[in-house]
Amino acid sequence: SAAYDSAIATWFSEQLTDNDANVPAPVVARIYQPAFPLKYGCNPQQSPAKILSRLGSKLPFDVKNGTPGYINLLDAANAWQLVLELQQATGLSAAASFKHVSPAGAAVAVPLNDLEMQAYEVQPEDAAALTPVALAYLRARNADPMCSFGDFCAVSEQVDEATARYLKKEVSDGIVAPSYTP
């Protein structure tokens, strides 16, 4: 319990007292509250895990739809960090596809050539409508489409309609983005 943990921490704090000033080291006790249950633990056969937040604090993200698993949250956090760093380093829209805490693909928004459009099944008439974030997503997802099956992806900018059209064609456990168009 939190009271027991606090008592142990207080005892250790007293042991670490600065003898010259006779001031005990500060004790910090954090109390957590369940935020929401997860779909399962690390793998589907495991008991559901829970996500907790500090008492009185809000989580730094919202789940808009569905129930993520523990690995989904790890994939989301890692993919999000990667796309933020990619965008900061390059100044371009970025996307990443993660599966089991490993990147299956990461990319920035660079126009597709004819061979890539064919490989990614983008019709020439649809290419003009691709936004930078849609381009980054297409490149990241298609870096290794087999590994990306059932992934968790992240994009560095708002998910717009062009990106959503490609997202809905794929089997993906989720996406993390700063915002979504209605």
Salt bridges, closest charged atoms under 4 A:
ASP62 OD1 - LYS58 NZ 3.20
GLU116 OE1 - ARG139 NH2 2.85
ASP151 OD1 - ARG141 NH1 2.72
GLU161 OE2 - ARG165 NH2 2.36
GLU170 OE1 - ARG141 NH2 3.43
